[in-house]
Amino acid sequence: MDFALHPIDIGIIVLYILLTIGIGFYISKKASSSIENYFLGGNEIKWQFLGLSNASGMFDISGTMWMVTLLFIYGLKSVWIPWLWPVFNQIFMMVFLSIWLRRSGVMTGAEWIRFRFGDGLGSRLSHIVVVLFAVLVVIANVAFGFLGIGKFAAAFLPFQLSPDAYWNEMYWAIIFTVLTTGYVIKGGMYSVVFTEVLQYVIMTIASIAVGVIAMQQISPEMLAAVVPDGWGQIGFSWNLDLNWNNLIPEVQNKISEDGYEIFGLFFSLVLFKGILQSMAGPAPTYDMQRVLSTATPKDAAKMSGFVNVVLLFPRYMLIAGLTILALVYFSDDLRGMGPDVDFEQILPFTLREFIPTGLLGLLIAGLLAAFMSTFAAAVNAAPAYLVNDIYKRYINPDAPEKTYVNMSYLASAGVVVVGCVFGLFLDSLDSIINWLVSGLYGGYTAANLLKWYWWRFNAYGYFWGMVAGILAALILPTALPALGLDLDALQAFPINLALSLLGCIVGSLATPPDPLPVLKRFYFRTRPWGFWGPVVAACRAERPELVENRAAGRDMVNVAVGIVWQTAITASPIFMVVKNWPWLIGSLVIVTITTLILKVNWYDKLEDYPADITAEDYRPAYVEEHHA
């Protein structure tokens, strides 16, 4: 398909890139003054900006391409498929986990391990495994973004850098990776946040415009003619009941490959897996860095809730708009591809064919912004672990602040290089999604669940649980077929969880509990609910006024309401773009009711710290450790 950008579009894209890089370098001086400023923005950035930044970081090209494909194939039922990640972890974060995490006062997830488990051998082993896990996740995210931006740029930008299609994508990926890495390395968290706010504004304008264009172009009758019965229904039974055989047979094959035909089983597994992973808290990546960057625990909770409001509606207007345009006008092309059908071309085709001059440049700039923000967030997270948790702690603990910032520049560049090398050898976005969901995050769940809720879970239990989970996730894909078990990553999750849980429990009970002063310090500042009876009693022996957290029931009610709220926000723009007005009204009513419930039962009850904590107790946790 011949395609050329208008000079106006090219000018908009170039202007955006120059503006983003300019902002990044302009504010870099403030970021370079200390390691806290570099990684956390000095805890001075307002939660609203951090929320916009976090939303922008989730508004990535690769994920958008994947979700357009999902909506194309599965219709409204695709709303449930991102629960694989799970998307509703933001609700758990909003309701209670962001507050618990921010109360620690640490800089990274690995430093949090020392806050939770102390500084013995078990804690040092756990600290190291978390650093390795965090760096692996960041490298995988870098590779994910690298692959996505290559596919996107090669489809849209008007210059062929290589006659070979694969290397043309890779060269474009390298160019945008270098541009983004430059301003992130120089400006740290300040650059990431303030450029992402700009990127979010551009992306939102473009997304709404695409949704409006699709609504103008496509009638409900046109859409109904190219989709199977049930495509527009968000509800489901045990089986998926979507039959594409008479429309695009290869779509039916894709459903079989995905393993979602028994949709009730899929939903049950993702709900089970998602709740456990959400209760475990965020992985030590950019989401955690945003929480730790907020000024107060209440701000951390507000920021996590704000992400749902500002991200979902514009993003799904874009996804729905692109999808229905592709369904009506690109189905013949997909059918003609036969067995070689490439669903990842749906997004490039639609933008190419239907977005007018000027808006196309803005939208391409916005999608480039989405890549740059996701990539920037990942790149900013990794050096915090390599520098703060390895170099500063074990190699050069007394260096000047400038040295740590310079080492952060080097660490960022190293992570980018390794991530890009991985990206060069990966064939599709699905391969990275499966690796992240089943491999890395699957091995993370059990150990990080128990660390919040069970006092007897110790550092050795954490270490062996993480090791067992990650090894199981790597070995099971080969071992299960050898045993005659044909299970996909989701179906194998309970086995991975059981092996990891076994490592957690055996590792904990075979070794002594963590020191009581460490447990008391953690509980006193964090104040989680769960099985903390002996620690609560020890704390009350010194401070009888201590208030125990008895809000587990209220928190779980708020989580349930929040998931309904988030799902209704997600579905509303799709109903609007496909002009299903009764369902749109119904979803907006649900959003209104759940918002009012959350206002009364969550927002109005937020507190930074329990009433029994004094000003002296507000000292950062890492300072307490060094002076304990």
N, C-alpha and C positions, 0 to 999 in steps of 0.2 A: 504494500500500500504506500503510494507516494505521500509524503507529508513534509511540509515546510512551515517553520514558524514565521509569522509576520515580524518585520523589524520592531514594531511596537511591543510585541510579546518578548522578543529578545531583550529589548531595552529594559522592560520591567524586571525580567529575571536578573540581568546584570546589576541593575540598581539595587535589588534586594540583597544580592550576595555581597556587594560592596558595603551596604548599610549594616548588615549583620556583622561582617568582619570589623568594620569601623567601630561599632558599639563594643564588641569584645575587647578590642585593643584599648579603646578609650578608658574603660573602667578597670583595666588590668593593674594600674598602680595601687589601687586600694586592696585588691586581692593579694598582691605580693608582699604585703606588710607583715603577715604572720601566717602560720599554718592553719590556725583557726579561721582566719578570714578567707584563706584560699579554699578550704574544703567546706566550711559551713557558713560563709558570708558573715562571720562574726556574730551569728544569731541576731542580726539586725534587720533582716529582710522581712517585710510584712507577709503574714500568712496568705493574704489574697494573691500576692505575686508568686509565692511559692506554689499555691494551688494552680494558678494559670500555667506556671512552669511545668508542674507535674503533669497536668493535662496535655500540654504541648508535647512533653516527652513520650506520652502514650499514643500520640496522634501520628504514628509512623507510616511510612509508605508501605513497607513490607506487610505490616498488620492490616492496613487498609486493603491492599491487593487480596490478601487472604480472606478478609471478611466480605468483600464484594463477591468473591467466588462462592463463599458459603451461602450468602443470600440468594445468589443466582440459582444455586442447586437446591437448597433446602427451604427457600422461602422464609416465611415468618418464623418457622421453627429454628432457623439459624440463630435466633436470639439466645437460645440455650447453649449453643455449642461453645462460645467463649468461656463458659463456666469451667472448661478444661483448665484454664490458667490458674485459679478461677478469677473471673472479673469481680465477683462479689467480695473478694478479700478486702476491697476498699471500704466495705460496710463494717467489717470487723475492726478495721483500722480506725474508722470514724468513731465507732461506739466506745471502744475502750483501749485497744492496743496502742494507738498512737500516744495516748496519754501515758500509759505505762512505760513505753519506750523513751519518750522525751524526758521523763522524770530522772532517768539515769544520768543525764548531763555528759554523756560520752561523745566521742567524735565518730566512731565507726562501730559496725556490728561486731567486729573482732574485739574491740576494746570493751564492748558490752559484756563479752564472755568473761573477762576479768572481773567486771563488776558483779556478775552473777555467781561465779565459781571461785573467785580468789586468785591466788598467784602461785599455787602449787604445781607439781609436775602434770597432774591431770588437766589443770587449767591451761598450762602452756601447750600441751598437746591439742586441746580443744581449740585454743587460740590459733594455732598453726593450721588446723584443718579448716577452720572458718575462713581464714585468709585465702587458702587454696581454693575453697569453694567459691568465694566471692570473685576471685580473679577468673576462675573458669566461667562463671556466669557472665561476667563482663566480656570476656573474649567471645563467648557464644553470641552475645547480643551485638557485639561489634561485627561479627561475621554475618549475622542476620541482617543488619542494616546495610552492610557492604554489598551483599548480594542483591538486596532490594533496590538500592539506589542505582546499581549498575543496570538492572533490567529497565528501570524507569527512565533514566537519562538516555539510554540508547534508543528508546522508543520515541522520545520527544525532542531531544536536542538536535539541531539541524546539521551536525557535523559527524561524519563517520570517521572515527579515529583508527579503524582497522577494517579491512575487507572481511575478516573473519568475525561472525556475529558474536561468538563467545568473548573474544578478546576486545571487541568494541565495548561490550558491557563492562568488562574488567577495567579498561582504561578510564572510562567515565567514573567508575566507582573509586578508583584511585585518586582522581582529580578532586572529587567532592570530599573524599576522606581527608585529604591533605588540607583543603581549605578549612574544613570544620575543626580539625585537630589544632590548627594554628591558633584560632581565637580561644579555644577551650584551654589549651595548655597555658596560654598567657594570662587569661583572666579568671580561671577557677570557677567557683560557684557563682560569683557575681556575674561573670560573662554568661554562664549557662542560664541563669534565671532571667536576666534582662533581655537577652537575645530571644529566649523562648517566649517571653511575653509578647514581643513583636511578632514572632512566628505564629503564636496562637491567634492574634488579631487577624493576620493575613489569612490563615487557614480557615477561620470561622466565616469571614466574608465570602471567601471562595466556596466553601461548603454550602452555605445557604443559597448562594447563586445557582449552584449546580442542581440543588433540590428544586428550586423554582423553575429552572429550565426544563427539567424532567416532567414536572407537573403540567407545564404548558404543552409539551410535546406528546405525552402519552395519556391516553384515556383508559379508564378501567376496562373497557371492552377490548382495546388493543392488547392490554396486558393479559387478560383472561385467555386470549387466543393462542398465546405462546407458552403458557405454563400449565402443568397438570393440575387436576383437581386436588384441593387441599393445600396448594402452594401458599395461599394467603391466610391460612389459619395458624395461629400461634399455639393452639392446643394440640395435643397428640395423644395417641393411644399406645399400646405396647409396641405395635409395628409402625414404621414411618408412613406407609401408605401413600407414597409419591411414585407415580409411574411415568417415567420419561421416555419409555420405549418408542412411543409413536411420535415423539417430538425430536429429542436428541438422544439416541441410544447410548452414546458414550457417557452421558450424565448418569444414567443408571449404573453403568460400570464403575463410575467414580464413587457412587454411593456404596456399592459393594466393597470397593477397595477401602473406603474410609471405615467400614464396619459399623455404620450407624443405622442399618435397616431395622434392627430391633431397638427402636428408639427409647422405649421404656427402660430397658436394661442400661442403655447408655446414660440416660438421665439419672438413674439410680446411682450408678457408679460415679458420675461426675459430682453429684450432690454429696455423696459420702466422702469422696476424695477432697472435694472443694472445702467442705466444712473443716476437715482435719487440717488441711494446708492453711486455711485462713486463720484458724486458732493458733497455728504455729507462729504467726506473725510474718512480717516481710522478710524476704531474702535480703542478704546484705548487699544491695545494689542501690540504684539511684532513688528508689522509693523510700528506702530507709534514710538515705542522706537528706532528703527533703524534710522528713520528720525531725531528724536531729538538728536541722538548720533553723527550725522555728524558734521564736523567742520564748514561748511558754508551752506547757503541756496542753492547755486549752486551745492555744493557737494550732497545735499539731492536730488535734481532733477536728477543728474547723477546717483546716487545710484539706484533710482527707475527705471530709464530706463535700467540700466545695468542688473537688475534682469531678465528682459524679455530675454535678449541676452543669459545669462549664464544658465538660468533654462530650457527654453522650449525645445531646440533642444535635449540635452541629455535625458531629462526626457521622451520625447515622442519617442525617439529611444527605450528606455526600455519598455515603455507601448506597442508600436506597435510590438516589437519583442516578448514579452511575449504573446500578444494577438493572433498573427497569429500562433504561435506554439501551443497554446491551441486550436484554432479553428480546426486545422488539426488533432491533436492527442488526444484531450480531449473531443471532441464533443460526442463520443459514451458514455463516462463515465457520462457526464451530462445528456444525454438522458436516461441513465439507472437509474438515481436517481429519475425520475418521479416527482411527486408533491413536493418531499423533496429536490429538486435541490438547491445547495448552490453555487452561483456564486462567492462567496468570496474565494472559493478553487481553482479558476483558476490560480491565481498567484503562490501559493505554489506548485501545480502540475507541472507547467511548469518549474519552477526552479529545482525542484527535478529531472525531467526526462531528461533535455536537457543541463544543464550547466555542463561543465567538472570540474574535481578536480582542485583545485587551484583557478580557476575563481569563482567557486561556493562559496568558502570561502570568496573571496573578495566581491562578490555580497551580500552575507548574511551580511558581515561586513558593506557594504555600506547601505543596507536597515536598519540594526540596527542603523547605523549612522544617517539615515534619521529620524528614530524615535527619537533618542536622541537629534538631533538638533531641531526638532519641539517641543519636550517636553521641552528642555532647554530654548528655546525662550519664551514659555508660562510661565514657572516657573519664569524666570527673570522679566517678566512684572508685575506680580501681587504684589510682595512686594513693588515695587515703589509706588503703590497706597496706600497700607495699611500703609506703614511706612512714606513716604513723605507727603501723603495727609490726613492721619488720625492721626497717632501717633505723628509725628512732629508738625503738625498744631494745633491739639486740646488737646493732652495729655502732651507732653514733648517737648516744642518748643526750649528749651535752652540746650538740652543734648549734650554731646561730640559726635563727629563724630563716634567714635568707638561704642557708644551705638546704633546709628541708623543702623550701619552695622550689629551689633549683632541681633537687632530686625528684620532686613531683613532676616537673617538666619532662625529665628523662623517663620516669615511669610511665607517664601518659603515652609518650611516643613509642615505648616498647610494647605496651599493650595493644596499641593500634596496629603496629606492624604484625604482631602475632595473630590478631583477629583477622586482619586482611589476608594473611597467608591461608588461614583456615577457610575464609570465604572463597578463595580461588578454587578450592577443591570440593565445594559443595554444589550439588546439582539443582536443588530446589528449595524453596522456602519451607515446604513441609518437612524436609529432613531436619532443619534446625528447630522448628517448632516441636517436633517429636522428641528431639534430644533434650531440649529445655524442659518440656513438660514431664517426660517419663524418666529421663536420665538424671538430670541435676536436681530438679525440684522433687522428684519422687524419693530420692535419697535424703532429702532435707527434712521431711515431714515429722517423723516420730520424735527425733531428738529435740527439735525446736518446739514441738508441742509440749513435751513434758517439762521443759525448762521453766515455763511460766507457772505451772499449776501443781507441781509436786515437790515438796521440800527435800525429799530423800534422793531425788534425781541429782547425781553429782557430776563432776567434771569428767571422770572416767566413763560414766554412762553416756555422757554427751559425745565423747570422742569415739567410743566403740559403736554407738548408734549411727553417727554420721558415716563412719568408715563402712559399716555393714550395709547401710542404705545405698551409698554411692556404688559400692562394689556390686551389690545385687542388681542395681539398675544397669550396670555395664555388662554383667554376666548373663542375666536372664534372657535377653533377646537371642542369645546363642544356645543357652542351656535348655530352654523350654521346648524349642523345636526338636532338639536331640532326644527329649523325653516323650516326644509325640504329642505335646500340648501346643495347639495352635491358638495362642493368645496374643492380642495386641497389647500395646503399652498400657492402655487404660485397664484392660482386664487383668493384667499382671500386677497392677498397683497393690492389691491386697497382699500378694505374696511378698512384694518388696517391703511393704509396711510391716508385715509380721517379722521378717528377718531383721529389719532395722530396730523394731521394738524389742526383739529378743536381745540384740546387742546393747540397747539402752538399759534394760532391766538387769541383765546379768552383769554388765559393767558397773552398774550402781551398787547392787547388793553384794557383789564380791569385794568391794572396797569400802573404806570408812566414809561416813558422810562428810560433806565439806565442812570446814570450820564454822562453828556457830556464830562467831562475830561477823563472818562474811555473809551468812544467811540472814542474820538480823539486819545488817546494813542494807542488803538488797530488799528485804521485805519492807523495812521501815520507809525507804524512799519510794519504792515502786508501788507497793500496796496492791498486789494482785489478789484475786479470789482464787480458790482452789484448796488443795490439801496442804495447809501451812500451819496446822495446829500446834506442834511443838515449838515452832519459831515464834508464833504469835504469843505463846505463853512466856517464852524467854524474853521477848521484847517488853511484855507487860510487867515482868518482874522489875525492870528498870524504869519503865514509863507507864504507869497504870492508866494514864489517860489515852493510850493508843487506841485508835478507831479501826476495827477490823472491817475489811471490805466484804459487805454482804449484798452486793449489787448484782450477783451473777444472774439471778432470775430476771431482773429488769434489763440487764444488758442483752440477754438472749431474746427477750421480747423485742427490744429495739433492733437487734440484728435481723430477726424475722421480718419486722415491718420495713426495715431498710432495704432488704433484698427485694421485697415487693415494689418498694418505691423506685429502686434502681432499675428493675426490669420494666416497669411502666414508663420511666423516662426513656429507656432504650427503644421500646416499641413505638412510642408516640410519633417520632418523626417518620418512621416507616409507614405507619398508618396514614399519616398526612400526605406523604409523597405519592402513595398508591391510591389516595383519595377514598380510603375506607373511613368515611366520616363517623358512623356509629361507634366503631371500635376506637377511633381517635378520641371521641368525647368520653367514652368509658375509661380509657387509659388516663386521660387528663383528670377525671374525677378521682381515680385511684391515687394519682400523684398528689392531688390536693389533700385528700384525707390522710394519706401517710405522712405528708409534710407536717400537717397539724399535730399528728400523734408524736412525731419525732421532736417537734418544737417543745412540746410539754414534757415528754418523758425522757428526752435525751439532752437537747440543747440547754434547756433551763436548769438542768442538774449538773452541768459541767463544772469541774473544779480543777485548779492547777495541782493542788496538794490537799490531803486531808487536814482538817482543822487543828490536829495535834502537832503538826510540823511547824517549827519556829523559824525565824529568819536565819539562825545559825545553821539550821539543817539544810539550807538551800545550797550549800557549797557543792560544787561539781563532784560527782562520784569519784572521778579519777584522782582528785585532790585528797578526798577522804582516804582512798586506798594508800596513798603515799605517806599519809600522816596517821594511819591507824595504829 
